[in-house]
């Protein structure tokens, strides 16, 4: 129960019996769930303000403790009455805005060591069980105060995938190509092709003459390359690295046919 130690040390001069200590623990649980104390009594007093501390005179009546709370978003106002019946404490809580009522009965001896009121580290016991009883018996039935939604960065739907080369691009429907991307000559497109399994963008580290940005004869590998590939040998849209010079009837010798220097050396 983080923070309760500081509260207990502040309230210790007013704590004179086990039920005082239990009310102090219950109060802190409400604080932890987004409520702040307004004051004592059924009706509001002058100059009230929300506080995490217990109000003056909270322990005046040892038989009936009456405290009022308000949620941090001002949507709920609770009236808490802790009524002592023999060795048990009956908590009756009403949400004044919705008129909902919740109640829990706690055996004081189950959660407080009366002989250790001066020692915070020994006065409370079964704290997890106490938290569970308060949460399930009071907070849940009345509804926890609405918390501020965390400010998450908005996802930019129109952001180009090239802005983040490590982001996996969205999958495309079967039979379609990925949308066109910026020119492969752009310095920001370098390496982008290697991240796109559909080959719909440029700038990869693999040299692809068909997508290099250099003007080439318009060839669709999926329709076949005469003398080299039959139609359908390359799936539509697949990345394709031609294994021969592009174009038909290209003049001049094939540079690949020129022997390297010392080609006749068997150790080359």
KOLFIVEX-363860 format. One line per 5 residues: for each residue x negated, y negated, z negated of N, C-alpha, C, O, CB. Coordinates in pm, whole numbers. Atoms other than C-alpha are relative to their C-alpha. Last residue first. Glycine has a CB too. Example, Ala and Ser with C-alpha at 12.3 -4.5 7.8 and 13.67 -1.06 7.14 Angstrom:
BEGIN
82 119 6 -1367 106 -714 77 -109 -73 26 -220 -90 -41 -46 142; -89 119 0 -1230 450 -780 -90 -120 0 -194 -118 -66 99 -3 -125
***
This chain:
BEGIN
-85 117 15 -4294 1860 6310 138 41 -50 225 -44 -69 10 -77 133; -22 32 141 -4508 2164 6236 84 -124 -22 107 -164 -136 -130 -16 -68; -92 -96 60 -4470 2307 6583 26 -30 -148 122 21 -207 -55 141 16; 70 -53 117 -4624 1994 6731 96 93 -74 201 48 -118 -52 -115 -94; 51 -132 -34 -4467 1956 7076 -80 61 -117 -132 172 -106 -87 -8 125
-107 -100 6 -4250 1674 6948 -51 140 25 11 238 -17 109 -34 100; 55 -125 51 -4561 1470 6868 103 110 -8 94 199 -93 -59 -21 -135; 147 -15 -21 -4368 1147 6910 -50 127 -64 -10 162 -175 -78 -121 -58; 81 83 89 -3994 1209 6902 -147 15 31 -188 112 95 27 37 -146; 80 -75 100 -3822 1356 7207 -77 -97 -89 -124 -201 -42 -98 98 70
139 40 -7 -3556 1143 7378 -80 73 -107 -41 70 -224 -15 -153 -15; 75 -94 -83 -3231 1338 7408 -147 -37 11 -227 42 62 60 7 138; 28 -121 77 -3067 1160 7116 -83 101 80 -140 193 22 130 65 -45; 119 15 85 -3106 832 7300 -34 124 -79 -149 145 -116 20 -115 -93; -43 -12 140 -2863 963 7561 -123 -16 -87 -217 62 -75 73 137 -27
33 -124 73 -2979 838 7900 52 -5 -142 73 -113 -199 -152 24 -2; 127 -1 69 -2798 560 8082 -24 129 -75 70 204 -102 -9 -116 -94; 123 -8 -78 -2439 508 8175 -124 7 -87 -122 -26 -206 -10 -118 93; 92 101 48 -2136 599 7957 -132 10 75 -192 117 75 -22 14 -152; 86 43 -110 -1901 801 8172 -95 -109 -42 -127 -199 37 83 -48 115
19 -105 -100 -1636 818 7907 -87 -55 112 -69 -169 157 137 52 55; -24 37 -139 -1639 607 7589 -28 115 95 -95 212 57 -85 -121 38; -138 34 -31 -1791 660 7249 12 -39 147 -82 -89 208 50 -113 -90; -25 140 -35 -2128 831 7226 146 -22 35 209 61 100 -89 -44 116; 61 33 -128 -2115 1172 7056 28 -145 32 109 -207 -35 51 92 113
128 -69 -7 -2026 1330 6724 -66 -19 136 -150 61 179 17 149 -28; 27 -67 -128 -1751 1084 6654 -140 61 2 -236 4 -49 15 -98 116; 132 45 -44 -1698 1010 6283 -35 73 129 -70 191 125 -109 25 -111; 63 -82 -102 -1329 1040 6206 -131 -63 42 -136 -180 80 93 18 122; 127 62 -29 -1127 922 5910 -79 92 93 -84 213 71 -80 -30 -129
116 -53 72 -783 1073 5940 -125 -79 36 -138 -128 148 -20 149 31; 43 85 111 -493 855 6049 -122 48 -74 -169 -20 -165 110 -15 -95; -25 144 -14 -330 1123 6263 -43 -76 -125 -8 -40 -237 148 -27 28; -132 43 49 -494 1462 6207 18 -151 16 -79 -226 6 18 39 -148; 20 96 109 -798 1532 6432 137 -47 -47 213 -103 33 -89 -122 46
113 -51 78 -779 1848 6648 -30 -91 -119 -79 -45 -221 -125 13 88; -40 -54 130 -429 1745 6757 -114 52 -84 -92 93 -198 97 108 19; -100 78 76 -520 1701 7123 38 70 -130 56 192 -134 125 -23 85; -136 -15 -52 -832 1900 7225 96 -86 -81 65 -121 -194 45 148 -3; -100 -46 96 -1176 1762 7136 135 14 66 174 -72 144 9 -95 -118
57 -21 132 -1495 1719 7341 100 60 -99 72 160 -166 -53 -130 -53; 128 -66 -2 -1444 1717 7714 -60 28 -135 -164 91 -145 -94 -80 77; 26 -87 -116 -1165 1467 7694 -142 55 -2 -240 -17 -21 22 -78 131; 105 67 -75 -1124 1334 7341 -38 92 116 -88 203 95 -125 -32 -91; 102 -80 -65 -799 1435 7178 -102 -87 72 -72 -200 110 62 97 97
-48 -40 -133 -479 1250 7099 -104 82 77 -81 122 191 37 -123 82; -107 -97 16 -563 1245 6725 56 45 135 116 152 144 112 -59 -85; 50 -139 9 -898 1083 6805 112 103 -8 94 216 35 -89 16 -121; -79 -62 106 -725 764 6926 -42 146 -11 -1 228 71 155 -13 29; -14 -146 -6 -981 572 7124 82 46 -118 59 4 -232 -139 70 0
-113 -41 84 -991 200 7202 24 149 19 67 193 125 129 -81 35; -113 -49 -80 -1338 136 7347 109 54 -90 79 124 -187 -46 109 100; 26 -130 -60 -1547 -40 7084 118 35 90 227 -20 75 -22 109 -109; -90 -39 -110 -1568 -394 6947 -45 129 66 -160 143 107 7 -112 105; 66 30 -128 -1775 -392 6623 92 43 113 142 156 109 -139 71 11
-17 140 -26 -1561 -404 6308 -68 -44 130 -46 -156 176 -54 -79 -114; 117 77 42 -1696 -70 6193 16 -148 19 -66 -224 -32 -119 46 75; -49 98 95 -1366 119 6202 -114 -91 -47 -109 -141 -160 66 69 -119; -136 38 -35 -1408 347 6506 54 -110 -91 151 -177 -56 92 121 -5; -3 93 -114 -1786 351 6467 140 -46 35 157 -154 91 -63 65 121
-108 -48 -85 -1750 506 6119 12 -96 117 70 -204 101 135 12 -80; -10 71 -128 -2067 469 5914 107 65 85 97 183 119 -136 -2 74; 14 -94 -113 -2002 604 5567 21 -77 129 122 -146 146 101 119 -12; 142 -23 -19 -2068 347 5291 -26 101 112 -140 121 151 -62 49 -129; 59 -113 68 -1717 217 5317 -148 14 30 -204 -55 115 72 126 38
107 42 88 -1607 -134 5412 -66 113 -73 -132 89 -174 50 -98 -96; 135 -4 -56 -1271 -67 5567 -101 -42 -104 -67 -87 -213 -10 -90 122; 71 125 22 -917 20 5465 -145 16 45 -187 127 78 7 -41 -148; -75 114 -50 -657 275 5565 -69 -133 -22 -15 -238 12 133 -4 -65; 74 68 -105 -882 577 5543 69 -122 53 49 -158 169 -26 94 111
-80 4 -123 -620 778 5357 -71 -77 112 -20 -85 224 135 -63 -28; -2 -131 -66 -858 886 5080 78 1 131 67 95 209 58 103 -92; -131 -20 -63 -927 520 4998 3 134 73 -53 145 182 31 -116 98; -101 -17 105 -1208 467 4748 137 32 55 230 57 -21 8 -124 -84; 27 -125 70 -1490 524 5001 103 27 -109 111 140 -159 -139 -3 -60
-46 -115 -78 -1340 261 5230 -16 130 -77 65 222 -62 -74 7 131; -143 -26 20 -1380 -10 4966 50 123 70 140 190 19 79 -117 46; -26 -112 92 -1757 13 4951 146 34 -17 178 136 -77 -57 -31 -132; 104 -102 3 -1813 -329 5105 33 106 -105 60 74 -220 -137 -63 -29; -58 -128 -39 -1484 -514 5151 -100 113 -8 -65 228 18 56 -9 140
-72 -57 112 -1590 -821 4954 61 136 33 119 201 -54 108 -95 -46; 95 -56 98 -1860 -907 5209 69 64 -119 8 143 -191 -93 -108 -49; -3 78 123 -1585 -941 5474 -97 60 -101 -98 182 -119 143 -4 -58; 118 84 2 -1691 -774 5799 -5 -86 -125 -107 -151 -152 -5 -87 122; 112 -75 58 -1443 -497 5729 -127 -82 -3 -222 -47 -73 -24 126 79
101 -37 -99 -1166 -753 5790 -115 73 -66 -159 34 -174 -52 -124 72; 79 106 -59 -901 -755 5521 -107 54 93 -137 174 94 -64 -82 -109; 77 71 100 -668 -459 5475 -84 -109 66 -85 -119 189 -90 97 -80; 123 57 -51 -393 -299 5676 -66 -84 -107 0 -143 -192 26 -83 126; -12 133 -60 -139 -100 5484 -136 -53 42 -240 -15 -12 65 -96 -98
12 104 102 -206 270 5429 8 -137 67 -28 -150 184 -132 15 -79; 135 49 23 -86 490 5708 2 -102 -111 104 -168 -136 -59 -60 129; 20 143 -15 237 687 5711 -145 -34 -28 -215 43 -94 93 -80 -92; -19 43 -138 315 1052 5781 -17 -149 21 5 -198 131 133 39 45; 52 -89 -103 366 1146 5420 30 -58 138 140 -106 165 59 141 -13
-88 -108 -43 440 851 5196 -62 81 113 -145 31 190 136 -57 45; -86 37 -110 139 655 5071 92 115 36 53 231 22 -82 -44 120; -18 -102 -103 -21 701 4733 100 -48 105 196 -117 74 48 132 -63; -123 -78 10 -118 389 4546 12 99 114 -37 76 224 121 -92 0; -112 59 -76 -486 286 4552 125 85 -13 114 204 -39 -37 -16 147
-46 -99 -97 -715 406 4270 119 -58 75 216 -100 11 37 134 -70; -139 -41 17 -865 99 4106 39 99 110 11 78 228 94 -122 2; -5 -124 78 -1246 87 4104 142 50 -21 162 159 -74 -67 -20 -134; 39 -117 -80 -1269 -164 4391 5 131 -76 -2 237 -15 -138 -19 53; 56 -93 98 -1067 -422 4196 -37 128 73 48 215 91 101 27 -116
43 79 114 -989 -728 4407 -59 88 -109 -139 40 -190 116 -80 -54; 141 34 -14 -988 -505 4715 -50 -83 -117 -171 -93 -138 -23 -74 131; 79 -104 63 -660 -355 4595 -149 -32 9 -228 18 -71 28 136 64; 62 -88 -97 -494 -679 4682 -87 100 -74 -151 68 -173 -83 -80 102; 145 -2 5 -276 -822 4408 -55 97 103 -6 209 115 -49 37 -140
55 38 -129 82 -877 4517 -153 -1 -1 -214 -51 94 51 -136 39; -44 -90 -106 235 -676 4235 -67 -32 133 -90 56 216 150 -7 14; -22 76 -122 31 -859 3977 33 95 115 -53 166 166 -124 -86 34; 57 -68 -115 73 -671 3654 36 -77 126 154 -103 152 50 146 8; -94 -37 -105 142 -908 3369 -73 65 116 -181 21 155 79 -121 48
26 66 -128 -105 -902 3084 95 51 107 115 171 122 -145 21 45; 77 -84 -91 63 -779 2768 -24 -74 130 64 -147 177 73 133 26; 18 62 -131 169 -1028 2506 -90 88 83 -212 87 69 -59 -142 -13; 139 31 -31 280 -811 2221 -10 -56 141 55 -8 234 -90 124 -16; 59 -91 -97 651 -833 2154 -142 -44 27 -170 -163 40 83 4 131
38 66 -123 728 -1024 1837 -65 101 94 -153 177 54 -96 -118 -27; 136 51 0 888 -797 1587 -29 -69 132 31 -38 235 -100 114 -26; 63 -5 -132 1262 -757 1543 -138 -62 -8 -155 -171 -61 86 -73 106; 5 127 -73 1349 -703 1179 -72 16 134 -167 93 147 -71 -108 -84; 121 77 26 1409 -339 1083 4 -131 78 60 -136 187 -125 81 37
67 42 -122 1768 -217 1095 -119 -88 -31 -105 -193 -94 96 -72 93; -30 140 -27 1994 -198 793 -62 -50 130 -21 -153 183 -47 -86 -115; -145 24 -12 2006 182 782 36 -144 34 134 -169 104 69 39 -129; -61 -63 -118 1633 212 868 150 -25 9 198 -64 116 -27 150 -3; 44 65 -124 1500 -42 617 72 58 121 127 -17 203 -151 14 18
-37 141 -8 1700 74 316 -32 -60 137 56 -114 204 -71 -79 -109; -124 32 72 1709 451 260 46 -144 16 164 -172 -1 -18 29 -143; -114 -79 -47 1460 574 521 131 -41 -65 237 -29 -4 -25 147 -26; -17 11 -145 1202 301 471 125 70 48 204 14 125 -121 57 72; -42 137 -32 1243 265 95 29 -13 150 127 -75 190 -109 -102 -43
-137 20 53 1235 642 37 52 -139 37 168 -155 74 1 19 -154; -94 -75 -83 934 686 268 143 -22 -47 234 -38 36 -34 149 -3; -12 70 -128 740 410 94 102 68 89 182 2 156 -137 -7 71; -75 124 24 812 567 -244 20 -77 130 129 -127 157 -71 -88 -104; -141 -39 15 699 908 -119 88 -123 -23 198 -131 30 17 100 -117
-49 -35 -134 375 755 6 147 41 -5 225 7 84 -85 114 60; -29 121 -77 324 582 -330 53 32 140 138 -40 192 -124 -86 11; -91 -43 -108 355 902 -531 39 -118 89 155 -134 125 127 66 -59; 23 -138 -45 190 724 -823 105 36 105 211 -27 112 5 101 -121; -88 -57 -102 151 362 -929 -39 145 31 -156 182 28 -5 -85 129
-140 24 34 4 238 -1259 94 63 101 202 110 62 27 -149 -8; -62 -115 66 -337 400 -1220 151 -17 -21 221 80 -50 -66 24 -132; 43 -124 -65 -526 177 -975 62 124 -63 52 233 -8 -150 11 -4; -70 -19 -127 -328 -127 -1092 -33 136 63 55 199 120 -36 -111 97; 96 -50 -99 -452 -91 -1449 73 30 131 144 130 141 -73 128 -52
111 94 -12 -270 -300 -1710 -99 41 109 -187 -38 144 -72 -11 -132; -48 123 -62 61 -117 -1666 -112 -102 21 -101 -190 106 110 -61 -84; 109 64 -74 -119 210 -1734 46 -128 70 3 -156 181 -58 96 103; 114 25 90 93 371 -2012 -116 -72 71 -216 -105 7 -49 131 -58; -24 111 94 411 332 -1808 -118 -33 -90 -131 -146 -137 118 32 -87
60 -50 123 281 542 -1516 11 -111 -106 -66 -206 -103 -151 42 22; 72 92 88 522 444 -1239 -55 76 -121 14 157 -182 92 -116 -46; 86 90 -75 651 634 -933 -85 -93 -86 -175 -160 -35 82 -82 92; 60 -68 -115 838 940 -1055 -104 -86 71 -186 -34 148 108 41 98; 115 -80 44 895 785 -1399 -67 73 116 -181 117 103 42 99 -105
116 87 25 1118 517 -1242 -124 81 -34 -234 49 12 30 -98 -114; 37 -29 139 1360 773 -1096 -130 -75 -28 -233 -48 34 -16 155 -25; 138 -40 27 1478 604 -777 -17 30 -148 29 -47 -233 -99 -109 46; 20 -20 143 1833 574 -641 -140 56 -23 -177 158 35 108 94 -60; 95 -107 32 1872 426 -293 -12 7 -152 -14 -96 -220 -141 -25 67
37 -18 141 2144 204 -147 -90 122 -16 -79 219 59 124 13 -88; 80 -121 17 2233 53 189 -37 11 -147 -53 -90 -216 -128 -2 90; 46 -26 136 2502 -199 283 -79 131 -3 -40 229 61 119 5 -99; 40 -139 23 2582 -357 618 -56 14 -141 -116 -79 -195 -104 46 105; -80 -59 108 2763 -692 605 -31 149 -18 46 221 -82 149 -18 29
-78 -109 -59 2604 -784 941 93 67 -100 177 149 -62 -92 104 59; -39 35 -136 2464 -1127 849 89 106 63 183 73 136 -124 -20 87; -110 96 -1 2467 -1071 473 45 -35 141 160 -76 160 -40 -125 -73; 38 96 -104 2258 -756 494 118 -96 17 224 -56 65 -37 72 137; -100 37 -100 2334 -585 165 -60 -101 97 -124 -198 57 127 -59 -68
45 107 -90 2090 -394 -55 108 -27 103 158 66 166 -135 37 69; -113 30 -87 2172 -183 -360 -37 -122 83 -65 -229 29 132 -25 -83; 21 114 -90 1875 -24 -531 122 -13 90 158 79 163 -130 18 84; -85 -7 -119 1968 200 -823 -24 -127 81 2 -238 34 151 16 -39; -28 130 -58 1686 237 -1075 80 19 127 37 90 218 -132 -78 28
1 13 -146 1673 543 -1295 31 -142 41 93 -219 -32 101 97 63; 138 -3 -46 1577 602 -1657 -12 -13 152 -119 7 209 -66 129 -45; 85 -89 78 1910 493 -1811 -143 -5 55 -206 -111 49 55 147 2; -96 -91 63 2089 307 -1532 -81 109 -68 -130 202 -3 102 59 106; 53 -106 84 1877 8 -1424 115 79 -64 202 20 -130 -94 -58 -109
-77 -19 122 2019 -197 -1135 -56 118 -78 -70 227 -23 151 22 31; 62 -119 59 1799 -336 -860 60 18 -140 31 -59 -232 -159 -13 -5; -28 -16 143 2010 -578 -658 -61 131 -46 -27 238 6 154 -5 -29; 46 -122 68 1878 -695 -322 39 -6 -147 11 -104 -216 -154 17 15; -22 19 143 2062 -948 -104 -32 132 -68 37 232 -48 148 -47 -31
-33 -111 87 1920 -943 246 23 -48 -143 -46 -138 -192 -110 106 3; 15 47 138 1922 -1208 515 51 109 -93 167 151 -84 75 -135 -24; -64 -76 108 1865 -1103 875 -28 -65 -134 -136 -120 -158 -50 146 0; -120 -69 -49 1794 -1286 1202 75 72 -111 195 97 -98 -38 99 109; -122 66 49 1554 -1545 1057 129 68 46 237 9 35 2 -144 44
-64 59 -118 1268 -1405 1272 133 -67 -34 206 -110 54 22 108 107; 87 103 -55 1054 -1352 959 59 -64 125 22 -177 159 -136 59 33; 97 -53 -95 1341 -1167 797 -82 -114 60 -37 -229 63 71 80 111; -34 37 -136 1504 -1324 495 -108 53 92 -227 48 59 16 -154 15; 108 -5 -100 1509 -1196 139 53 -45 137 173 -36 165 -60 143 10
-47 21 -138 1718 -1249 -174 -119 -11 94 -222 -71 62 89 -127 9; 92 73 -87 1641 -1107 -516 60 -12 139 132 76 185 -138 72 6; -70 50 -117 1857 -990 -808 -96 -88 82 -142 -192 35 127 -80 -40; 89 90 -74 1706 -767 -1077 73 -42 128 122 42 203 -140 70 34; -40 23 -138 1969 -617 -1309 -94 -104 62 -93 -221 24 149 -48 8
-103 -98 -35 1880 -457 -1641 44 -16 145 74 84 212 121 -15 -94; 59 -134 -15 1546 -624 -1714 103 106 39 66 219 70 -67 40 -129; -103 -96 40 1686 -972 -1649 -53 141 27 -68 182 142 134 -24 78; -72 47 119 1407 -1233 -1649 103 100 -50 116 119 -171 69 -132 31; -4 -110 97 1175 -1041 -1412 83 -35 -123 79 37 -222 -142 37 -44
-50 -122 -64 1225 -1262 -1102 22 113 -101 105 201 -78 -96 45 108; -114 -56 73 1192 -1575 -1315 55 128 58 164 170 19 108 -100 -6; 3 22 145 970 -1759 -1066 126 56 -65 237 34 -15 -15 -150 -33; -37 133 49 985 -1607 -720 -8 -10 -153 -10 91 -222 141 -36 46; -124 -9 76 787 -1299 -613 34 -139 -56 -56 -212 -96 -11 106 -116
10 -17 145 523 -1376 -356 138 16 -61 239 -17 0 -73 -120 -63; 36 -140 26 540 -1318 19 -10 28 -149 -19 144 -190 -132 33 68; 131 -24 61 729 -1645 59 -24 149 -15 69 228 -28 -10 -70 -136; 39 -140 -6 1019 -1793 252 -142 18 -53 -232 -61 -24 10 53 145; 82 -29 -116 1125 -2134 135 -45 146 -5 -59 205 -112 -121 -95 8
50 -137 -17 1390 -2259 -101 -83 11 126 -58 -56 225 117 100 4; 140 -4 -48 1411 -2630 -170 -55 142 8 -171 167 -24 -88 -82 -92; 57 115 -72 1734 -2608 -372 -146 26 38 -221 90 -35 10 -127 -86; 31 113 85 1879 -2267 -463 -61 -114 82 -82 -99 202 -95 42 -112; 125 72 -26 2053 -2006 -255 -17 -119 -93 80 -182 -135 -5 -46 145
-17 119 -83 2328 -1798 -416 -133 -72 20 -219 -70 -69 103 -94 -61; -86 -27 -115 2319 -1441 -545 8 -117 98 28 -97 217 137 35 -46; -142 32 9 2026 -1489 -778 75 25 130 16 47 235 16 -143 -39; -80 -88 84 1650 -1507 -724 147 -41 6 182 -149 53 -52 -2 -147; -18 39 140 1446 -1661 -447 81 103 -75 105 213 -27 66 -137 -9
-53 136 8 1375 -1665 -74 13 -48 -144 -13 -164 -174 135 -8 69; -90 26 112 1152 -1359 -39 40 -147 -2 -42 -236 17 -66 39 -133; 63 93 93 1007 -1277 301 102 -37 -107 221 -49 -79 -53 -127 73; -89 87 77 1094 -978 518 -83 -92 -90 -196 -61 -126 99 84 -85; -38 122 -71 891 -818 797 99 -90 -71 161 -175 -7 56 36 129
-93 -27 -109 857 -456 692 58 -128 62 158 -123 133 113 88 -50; 70 -74 -106 544 -513 483 90 26 121 40 43 232 -51 132 -55; 91 94 -66 725 -777 280 -69 68 117 -83 9 224 -105 -55 -99; -84 86 -84 1003 -528 207 -85 -102 75 -59 -133 191 106 -72 -86; -42 -80 -115 741 -281 86 89 -81 93 77 -70 215 74 126 -47
109 0 -99 589 -550 -132 35 84 122 -7 53 233 -129 52 -62; 11 132 -63 919 -612 -310 -108 3 110 -87 -48 219 -32 -109 -106; -110 5 -98 961 -240 -377 -5 -132 78 14 -135 199 138 15 -71; 33 -88 -113 617 -231 -544 106 -2 108 73 -2 227 -19 141 -48; 112 62 -69 696 -534 -762 -41 83 121 -67 27 228 -120 -17 -96
-57 108 -81 1033 -385 -850 -110 -70 79 -89 -108 195 76 -102 -89; -67 -62 -114 853 -70 -964 62 -105 91 54 -94 213 108 98 -49; 102 -47 -94 612 -267 -1182 64 62 124 14 45 235 -93 102 -68; 61 119 -61 897 -451 -1348 -102 41 106 -104 -14 216 -68 -87 -108; -87 43 -109 1078 -119 -1398 -49 -129 66 -23 -152 184 140 -19 -51
16 -76 -124 779 14 -1592 88 -49 114 44 -49 229 28 144 -26; -62 -132 11 785 -266 -1851 -12 72 135 -42 10 236 150 -12 -42; 3 -46 139 606 -595 -1930 62 139 -18 59 194 -128 73 -98 -88; -37 -143 3 512 -733 -1589 -15 53 -143 -125 57 -197 -88 84 100; -145 -11 15 517 -1116 -1598 46 144 -13 162 168 -45 69 -65 117
-47 62 125 144 -1158 -1666 149 14 -22 194 10 -137 -36 -146 -1; 25 -78 122 68 -897 -1394 46 -70 -128 101 -1 -215 -148 31 -10; -124 -14 77 237 -1088 -1109 -22 67 -135 72 77 -215 101 79 78; -64 131 17 -85 -1222 -951 122 9 -92 146 -80 -173 43 -57 137; 87 80 86 -275 -896 -1010 61 -138 -26 49 -192 -136 -140 -16 65
-15 -51 137 20 -702 -871 -87 -82 -96 -44 -114 -207 -38 150 -7; -129 44 54 31 -917 -557 15 42 -145 63 -35 -228 115 57 85; 8 144 21 -341 -867 -495 129 -54 -60 127 -136 -152 -32 -73 132; 91 24 112 -312 -492 -548 -10 -149 -31 -8 -189 -148 -140 56 32; -74 -9 126 -3 -475 -326 -90 -29 -119 -44 -84 -219 63 139 -14
-52 130 42 -196 -604 -27 73 3 -132 88 -100 -197 90 -53 105; 95 109 -12 -244 -260 127 66 -132 -36 178 -160 6 -56 -7 142; -86 120 0 0 0 0 -89 -125 0 -102 -194 -101 97 0 -124
***
